[in-house]
Structure formats: C-alpha cells, structure tokens
Amino acid sequence: LPVTASLMGLGAFPGSDPLWLGMLGMHDTFRANMSIGHCDLLIAAGVRFDDRVTGKIDKFAPNAKIVQIDIDPTSIHKNIEVQCPIVGDCKMSLEGIVELLESRDPDSVSTGRDEWIRQIEEWKSTQPLKYKTDSAAIKPQYVVEKLYEVSRGKAIITTEVGQNQMWAAQFYHFDKPNHFITSGGLGVMGFGLPAAIGAKAACPDKLVVDVAGDGSIQMNIQELMTAIESKIDVKVVILNNQYLGMVRQWQELFYDRQYAATNMEAAPDFVKLAEAYG
C-alpha cells in the first residue's frame, strides 16, 4: 500500500507503523514492496536508489543479489551496495541480458517462475491501492480517480512535486505512453504548470491537466499569465491540504513529529487568484 500515512485524514492501514515503513519504499504498492523484500535477484536499470525508494537501507531487498545498470559510474554503489555493477547504456545493457537469457535452456530459466508470479498476483489481488472515505473531506485520491473518469483516461497529466505527484501516479490509470509528464526523482516543485503549457502547445487537440499541490503550484503560478496571454487552454487541479504534504509526512513518520516549515495555512484563496488572472 502507498505510504500516505494517517495524517491529514488520509487514513491508516495495516503496516503503517514507522518501524514497518522503514522496510518499504515510501509510495510504492504493497505488491512492489513485498516483491522487493522477497526476491532473490533485483535488476535495477537507471535507478539511483534514493531514500524514497529504499526506506531504511539495511532493510532494503535483504534477500536479493542486485544488478545495477547506470551510464554514470558515480551512481553505482552510491547508496546501495550491489553485487553486479554494469556501467553502460541501459538499452544496450538490457539487450545484452536478453541475449544471455536466450542462449540458456528456457526450461532452466523459467523453473520456479510460475510460483513467483502467482505470489505476486496474490499480493496484487488481496492488497490493492485503497483509501478510506468519509463525509468530512474530499480525499485527494478520490479527486484523481474522478479526473480519470471524466477524462476517460485520455488526458495528458503533468504534476508538480509531492504527494500530488504520487497520487496522480497511483490513481490515474495511465494506459497510453507519453501521457504522464513529471519531474520524477529530480523533485522540481513548480514543474507541472509550465510542463502543461508546453504539452498543450505541442498537442493542442489533447486535454492537458496539471495535478498540483498547494505548495508546488505557488512556485510558478505566475505562468497562468503565460497560458492566458498565449491562449493555451490548460486545466489545473490543486489538491489543497494546507501543508507541504510530503515533507510533513516524513516529519510525521521518521522525525518524531518535529514539524518545521510545512504549514501552508497562509496560502492564498486559489479561486480568487485564478479570477485575478482572468
């Protein structure tokens, strides 16, 4: 399950204890975390193993030998010790691995694989992404699900950075390539609105939506003027929880609730601000 924590009314779930969370990637699905925790071989292509992925390093993939592929040698062994480092282009390296597998006896390669796939399917079916609903608040996960429904999954979605980014990735079910534009691990707050403007300029016939948080949107909200001036019709959905939510989540789970600089109660009235831009 995604580690959205029990703060701000997001809902708790089995395994939400911080000691357990230390073994998990912060925003992964249950099946992904369990697969990492139980696999005996992990091939990581172009992955830097940042702390949002690993949780506690000494608990990460404890049973696995790790193959790390990266074109940048300084990324190898940077955060996680690996048994098989490959410095090279990911595409070429993966093609080489495929050739190696194809040269082997296919029966020997697939031995035990059916049982492993069944186990992953069991994790997937018994622990899907979910959240608690109540009448007190509109949950951000619900907003993203409804956005998927009303757009029939055809929109190009850009995101800012933070929990809004994670919820968009988890609950907007992307079925087409090149429809999810996000800064990923670079963590560029303010990325979503300019990216949406660029996507709409490139694909004027597509619906383009920036899924934003109340913190990230203020990094580049003045680009509304650019969109209006250039007559670029983008939509912005702001998931306003009055916090820098992802940072507060870490303060809640790993820093004994020592909150600092994450309260956003002084944020503007975004409806009035949109009206101010016309």
C-alpha positions in Angstrom: 0.0 0.0 0.0 1.2 3.5 -0.6 2.6 5.2 2.5 0.2 8.1 2.6 0.3 8.0 6.4 -2.6 8.7 8.8 -2.0 12.4 8.9 -4.4 15.0 7.5 -7.2 12.4 7.5 -5.7 10.3 4.7 -6.5 7.1 6.6 -4.3 4.4 8.2 -3.8 0.9 7.0 -2.1 -2.3 8.1 1.6 -1.8 8.3 1.5 1.9 9.0 3.9 1.6 11.9 7.1 3.6 11.2 9.3 0.6 12.0 7.5 -1.3 9.3 7.6 1.6 6.9 11.4 1.7 7.2 11.4 -1.5 5.2 9.3 -0.1 2.4 9.6 2.4 -0.5 7.6 5.4 0.6 5.0 5.5 -2.1 5.0 2.0 -3.6 2.3 -0.6 -3.9 2.1 -3.4 -1.4 3.0 -5.9 -4.2 6.0 -3.9 -5.3 7.3 -3.7 -1.7 6.7 -7.4 -1.0 8.4 -8.4 -4.3 11.5 -6.3 -3.4 11.5 -7.8 0.1 11.3 -11.4 -1.1 13.1 -11.5 -4.5 16.4 -13.3 -4.9 17.6 -11.2 -7.8 16.9 -7.5 -8.5 17.8 -5.8 -11.8 17.8 -2.0 -11.4 18.2 -0.1 -14.7 18.9 3.6 -14.3 17.9 3.6 -10.6 19.8 5.7 -8.1 18.2 4.0 -5.0 17.2 7.3 -3.3 15.7 7.1 0.2 12.1 7.5 -1.2 12.7 4.1 -2.9 14.7 2.2 -0.3 13.4 3.3 3.1 16.0 2.0 5.6 18.9 0.9 3.5 19.8 -2.0 5.8 16.3 -3.4 5.3 16.1 -3.0 1.5 15.9 -6.1 -0.6 17.6 -8.2 2.1 17.4 -11.5 0.2 18.5 -10.2 -3.2 21.6 -10.1 -5.3 21.4 -6.7 -7.1 22.4 -5.9 -10.7 22.7 -2.1 -11.1 22.9 -0.7 -14.6 23.8 3.0 -15.0 25.7 5.0 -17.5 27.0 7.2 -14.7 29.7 5.3 -12.7 29.3 7.6 -9.7 25.7 6.3 -9.3 27.0 2.7 -8.8 27.3 1.7 -5.2 26.3 5.3 -4.3 23.5 4.4 -1.8 23.2 0.7 -2.0 26.0 -1.9 -2.3 25.4 -4.1 -5.4 26.8 -7.4 -6.3 26.9 -6.9 -10.1 27.6 -3.3 -11.3 27.2 -2.6 -15.0 28.3 0.8 -16.2 26.7 1.4 -19.6 23.7 2.5 -21.6 20.5 0.9 -20.2 19.1 -0.2 -23.6 22.3 -1.8 -24.7 22.9 -3.5 -21.3 19.3 -4.9 -21.2 19.6 -6.2 -24.8 22.8 -8.0 -23.7 21.0 -9.6 -20.7 18.2 -10.7 -23.1 20.8 -12.3 -25.4 22.4 -14.0 -22.4 19.0 -15.5 -21.3 18.1 -16.6 -24.9 21.3 -18.6 -25.0 20.3 -20.6 -22.0 17.9 -23.5 -21.7 14.5 -21.9 -21.5 13.2 -24.5 -19.1 16.0 -23.8 -16.6 15.3 -20.1 -16.8 11.6 -20.5 -16.1 11.9 -23.0 -13.2 10.1 -21.7 -10.2 8.9 -18.6 -12.1 5.2 -19.7 -12.2 5.0 -19.9 -8.4 6.6 -16.5 -8.0 4.2 -14.9 -10.5 1.3 -16.4 -8.6 2.6 -15.0 -5.4 2.8 -11.5 -6.9 -0.8 -11.8 -8.3 -2.0 -12.8 -4.8 -0.4 -9.7 -3.3 -1.9 -7.6 -6.0 -5.5 -9.0 -5.6 -5.5 -9.0 -1.8 -3.8 -5.7 -1.2 -4.8 -3.2 -3.9 -4.3 0.5 -3.7 -7.1 1.8 -1.5 -8.0 4.6 0.9 -10.7 5.4 3.5 -13.6 7.7 2.6 -15.7 9.8 4.9 -18.1 12.7 4.5 -15.8 15.2 6.2 -13.4 15.8 3.3 -12.9 15.1 -0.4 -9.9 12.8 -0.5 -7.2 13.6 -3.0 -7.2 10.0 -4.2 -10.9 10.4 -5.0 -10.2 13.6 -6.9 -7.6 11.9 -9.1 -9.9 8.9 -9.7 -12.7 11.2 -10.8 -10.3 13.1 -13.1 -9.5 9.8 -14.7 -13.2 9.0 -15.1 -14.3 12.4 -16.6 -11.3 12.5 -19.0 -11.9 8.8 -19.9 -8.1 8.3 -19.3 -7.2 10.2 -22.3 -5.7 13.4 -20.8 -2.0 14.3 -20.7 -1.3 14.6 -17.0 1.5 16.8 -15.7 2.4 17.0 -12.0 4.1 19.3 -9.5 6.2 17.5 -6.8 5.0 16.0 -3.6 2.0 13.9 -2.6 0.1 15.3 -5.6 2.7 13.6 -7.8 2.3 10.3 -6.0 -1.5 10.3 -6.0 -1.5 11.1 -9.8 0.8 8.2 -10.5 -1.2 5.8 -8.4 -4.8 6.7 -9.1 -4.8 8.0 -12.7 -4.6 4.7 -14.6 -2.3 5.6 -17.5 -3.0 3.2 -20.4 -1.0 5.2 -23.1 2.6 6.2 -23.4 3.7 9.8 -23.1 0.7 10.8 -21.1 2.4 11.2 -17.7 4.8 14.1 -17.6 6.6 14.5 -14.2 10.0 15.5 -13.0 10.4 12.2 -11.2 13.2 12.0 -8.7 14.5 15.4 -9.6 11.8 16.8 -7.3 11.2 20.1 -9.2 8.4 21.9 -7.4 6.7 24.2 -9.9 7.3 21.9 -12.8 3.7 21.0 -13.6 2.2 24.2 -14.8 5.0 25.1 -17.3 5.1 21.5 -18.4 1.3 21.5 -19.0 1.7 24.7 -21.1 4.4 23.0 -23.2 2.4 19.8 -23.6 -0.7 21.7 -24.7 1.3 23.8 -27.2 2.7 20.5 -28.6 -0.6 18.7 -28.6 -3.4 21.3 -28.9 -6.1 18.7 -29.5 -5.4 16.9 -26.2 -6.9 17.7 -22.8 -3.9 18.6 -20.6 -4.2 18.8 -16.8 -1.7 19.8 -14.2 -2.3 17.9 -10.9 -0.8 20.2 -8.3 -0.4 20.7 -4.5 -1.0 24.0 -2.7 2.8 24.2 -2.1 4.2 23.4 -5.5 1.7 25.4 -7.5 2.9 28.6 -5.9 6.4 28.1 -7.3 5.3 29.0 -10.8 1.7 30.1 -10.5 2.6 33.3 -12.4 2.8 31.2 -15.5 -1.0 31.4 -15.6 -0.3 34.7 -17.3 1.7 32.9 -20.0 -1.1 30.5 -20.6 -3.8 33.2 -20.8 -1.7 35.5 -22.9 -0.9 32.7 -25.4 -4.4 31.3 -25.3 -3.1 27.9 -24.2 -6.0 26.1 -22.5 -4.6 24.0 -19.7 -6.5 22.8 -16.6 -5.1 22.9 -13.1 -6.4 20.7 -10.2 -5.0 21.8 -6.9 -5.1 19.2 -4.1 -5.1 21.6 -1.2 -4.3 20.0 2.2 -2.7 23.2 3.7 0.7 21.5 4.1 3.9 20.8 2.2 2.4 17.3 2.5 5.3 15.0 1.5 7.8 16.8 3.8 5.3 16.7 6.7 4.7 13.0 6.0 8.4 12.4 6.7 8.3 14.6 9.8 5.3 12.6 11.0 6.8 9.2 10.4 10.5 9.5 10.9 11.3 12.7 12.9 9.0 12.3 15.9 6.6 14.9 14.6 9.1 17.7 14.8 7.3 19.9 12.4 9.1 22.8 10.7 8.2 25.0 7.7 5.4 22.7 6.3 2.3 24.6 7.4 0.5 26.3 4.5 -2.4 28.0 6.2 -1.2 31.3 4.8 -1.7 30.1 1.2 -4.0 32.3 -0.9 -7.6 31.7 -1.9 -6.7 29.9 -5.2 -10.2 30.6 -6.7 -9.8 34.3 -6.2 -6.2 34.1 -7.5 -7.4 32.4 -10.7 -10.0 35.1 -11.1 -7.3 37.8 -10.6 -5.6 36.3 -13.7 -8.8 36.4 -15.6 
